[in-house]
Amino acid sequence: MLRIYQNTYRRTARKAVVYSTKVACCNHSTLCSITSHQRRPQGNGSSNSNGNHQRHEEFLLAGNPARGWQMPPPSRGYGMLVVRILRGALKLRYIVLGGAIGGGVSLSKKYEDWKDGLPDFKWLEDAMPQGERWSQFSRNLIEVGSLVKNAIDVAKDDLKAKTTVAALGITSDESRKKYEKLQSQVETLQTEIMNVQIKYQKELEKMEKENRELRQQYLILKTNKKTTAKKIKKSLIDMYSEVLDELSGYDTGYTMADHLPRVVVVGDQSSGKTSVLESIAKARIFPRGSGEMMTRAPVKVTLAEGPYHVAQFRDSDREYDLTKESDLQDLRRDVEYRMKASVRGGKTVSNEVIAMTVKGPGLQRMVLVDLPGIISTMTVDMASDTKDSIHQMTKHYMSNPNAIILCIQDGSVDAERSNVTDLVMQCDPLGRRTIFVLTKVDLAEELADPDRIRKILSGKLFPMKALGYYAVVTGRGRKDDSIDAIRQYEEDFFKNSKLFHRRGVIMPHQVTSRNLSLAVSDRFWKMVRETIEQQADAFKATRFNLETEWKNNFPRLRESGRDELFDKAKGEILDEVVTLSQISAKKWDDALNTKLWEKLSNYVFETIYLPAAQSGSQNSFNTMVDIKLRQWAEQALPAKSVEAGWEALQMEFISLMERSKKTQDHDGIFDQLKAAVVDEAIRRHSWEDKAIDMLRVIQLNTLEDRFVHDKQEWDSAVKFLETSVNAKLVQTEETLGQMFGPGQLRRFTHWQYLTQDQQKRRSVKNELDKILKNDTKHLPTLTHDELTTVRKNLQRDNVDVDTDYIRQTWFPVYRKHFLQQALQRAKDCRKAYYLYTQQGAECEISCSDVVLFWRIQQVIKITGNALRQQVINREARRLDKEIKAVLDEFSDDEEKKGYLLTGKRVLLAEELIKVRQIQEKLEEFINSLNQEK
């Protein structure tokens, strides 16, 4: 290609030289001869032709060397100069032309290569709208632009005329009329500007809607086109909201200076602040009340742009569709429920933050916090500290030097009755972060003086200063009005209001909730960009201090938070439950038999054995025992057995937990949690109901057997009887020791004395011992004659007691006498087994009590064996489920975990982990913010 350009250039240059020499020949014959020489035919070869041309050109420019150099005449010099100029111009033109052609070809080739490398976008043709739709859209934009331009031109002309009249100072009637005419034109112009702005906003909303529909179609087609799903990247506002959520959990007690920006919505109660927030969010998301306090806790609302208008709580997965009235009702009900649930301990307001996110098309990205309204008077149903709590909460949020204060003032009431302006002025006296909003201006138009409205919105009525002043209408006082209806009412009001146009009180940009939303969002992000780096540095310093403190106090431990510690304790507890199944059968039998006899012994002695043994004959003893045992087995015995089995299971499990404390790797930080989990699981756990019916059948069948089968069982029964009687005898002697006082030796060695009552008891006992000595087989009760005899004998010794006093003393004395006889019978029966097998019930030695205790022993063994099988096969697993359920409940209860897992180690680790999380989220947010810039 380059050679073609060079040849073309050379041929053109030669033609230019020939043409120049022809011009010169008209005046000089010498040049004509040269020209003739130039025009002589050349050889056929292209190389000769080119060489001859080149040599001829050198001859023309340098002269003939054979003749020597000669000064050319003036006319010839002029011709040569023209030739040189033409040559340079033609050379430059063709160089440019050749470069342009070459560059165009190269650019065309690169464009084709780039086009081939692009993906196939033909599938977008179905998603994009038709040409007519785009044409209509373009015409709408052109029409809006023309209207705005015309309005601005008219405004400039009228303003110029008004300024000219004012500058001239004309006072004549004609000039005054012209001035009034101009004033009227200005008012008309303001109305037109407002109409144009409203129309522009409607067109913009229409375009946003169309854009949203196109975006949805694009996303659907794109999702269908792609085979792999990608992770959705979080938006900036979502990341920033997560940082604030972490901070709200970290600083629940207002102990840390959190200086991250957010928009704080403050105002007097029923001033319309919640309605302003709803208008910004474009949804009625809060519960409504008739003059009563509805906002009882801070509500953090994160606004973000999204394809669908939805809301979601931070701690919930449910999304509420804000375009459906049913979901809106559910959302308002849930907000009200959360507010009431956050108020505890008889309080009226709470510091607990309710966090939610609202996404939708056209929403401005920001974070707002709606606070309870300022009150001046408390009602009887409020807590005594309600007013102070609201003031303290409001001051805390506004004292953040980076918080944007959205001060809401009710326009329908006297400005002097406002309480919020004084608080705002205290926290932001220069008004560098305050935006003032006047609500209910539709009511103010009827009630207020226009001059007062003008002063309020120009910042001249209140001493409070602000960045901007806005007027909004938040509804007509109807609970059922939708946001669209409220916004339409607001636009119609500002379009037709006499107060805001004919008198020129405010500028158009100071009205409507939309302009307010844009202004607040712009200021919010400006504040975020200015302060976020400083806040991140503050958390870095806090993290360094906490890490240093941890290394100094716990150098060998890793910083584990409550959740991690709880998971570790959970594993240890569940391991101990598994260990229950590894306990040997013999150990279970011993534990269950011991617990069964502990539960049953008192009933056996007091209800069965003693009444039967004191009946007077062996036949009566056996009959009474059979009746009592059957009644017991049918009614109380199965339930008591289950109770004993459950207590044995509990005892063994607690014993395992106690033994784990003695290991070297035991961590005492879990002890309180483990004890609480075990106690709660045991309290909830109950034995299976069908176990009682099964035990009842087994126990009835066992008690039907009345014959001891071998000598080993007989000896075991005798031993069981002796052990049981000895245990009761020890208890009886302890009772007698308390009743009669210490013996003579103990009184002498321990310097103790008998009380007057103990002396009386000893006197009564001496008389009762005489009765038992005379009749060793005395019945368990005293006759009337015996009581009278004892009283009279005591009266001779000057001891006056009544019959009840004597009976009370008789009961333990006779109990000891009877138990001693029972022990003696047991010794006699130890060697009477073979006599018993031969003579049975008619045996000379009365061993019915041995048979009774053998039957009791057999019931205990059979019951213990059944309970052991139930524990191993069923109850241990059921206890494991109960413990897991309790652990799951405790894991979701942060308050309980905080109570059970506490101490400096836990608190320091929790704070360090939380600060790390906040710092990491801040750094992630800062990186994304810098990328967006």
ABEGO torsion letter per residue (X at the ends): XAAAAAAAAAAAAAAAAAAAAAAAAAABAAAAAAAAAAABBBBABAAAAAAAAAAAAAAAAAEBAAAEBBBBBAAAAAAAAAAAAAAAAAAAAAAAAAAAAAAAAAAAAAAAAAAAABBBAAAAAAABBBAAAAAAAAAAAAAAAAAAAAAAAAAAAAAAAAAAAAAAGBABAAAAAAAAAAAAAAAAAAAAAAAAAAAAAAAAAAAAAAAAAAAAAAAAAAAAABABBBBBBBBAAAAAAAAAAAAAAABAAGABBBABBBBBBBEBBGAGAAAAAAAAAGBBABBBBBGBBABABBBBBBBBBBABBBBBBAABABBBBAABAAAAAAAAAAAAAAAAAABBGGBABBABBBBBBBBEBGBBBBBBBBBBBBBABBBAABBAAAAAAAAAAAAAAAABAABBBBBBBBAABBAAABAAAAAAAAABAAGAABBBBBBGAAAAAAABBAAAAAAAAAGAABABBBABBBBBBAEAGBAABBAAAAAAAAAAAAAABAAAAAAGABBAAABEAAAAAAAAAAAAAAAAAAAAAAAAAAAAAAAAAAAAAAAAABAABBBBBAAAAAAAAAAAAAAAAAAAAABBAAAAAAAAAAAAAAAAAAAAAAAAAAAAAAAGBAAAAAAAAAAAAAAAAABAAAAAAAAAAAAAAAAAAAAAAAAAAABAABBAAAAAAAAAAAAAAAAABBBBAAAAAAAAAAAAAAAABABBABAAAAAAAAAAAAAAAAAAAAAAAAAAAAAAEBBAAAAAAAGBBBBAAAAAAAAAAAAAAAAAAABAABBABBBAAAAAAAAAAAAAAGBBBBAAAAAAAAAAAAAAAAAAAAAAAAAAAAAAAAAAAAAEAABABBAAAAAAAAAAAAAAAAAAAAAAAAAAAAAAAAAAAAAAAAAAAAAABAAAAAAABBEAAAAAAAAAAAAAAAAAAAAAAAAAAAAAX
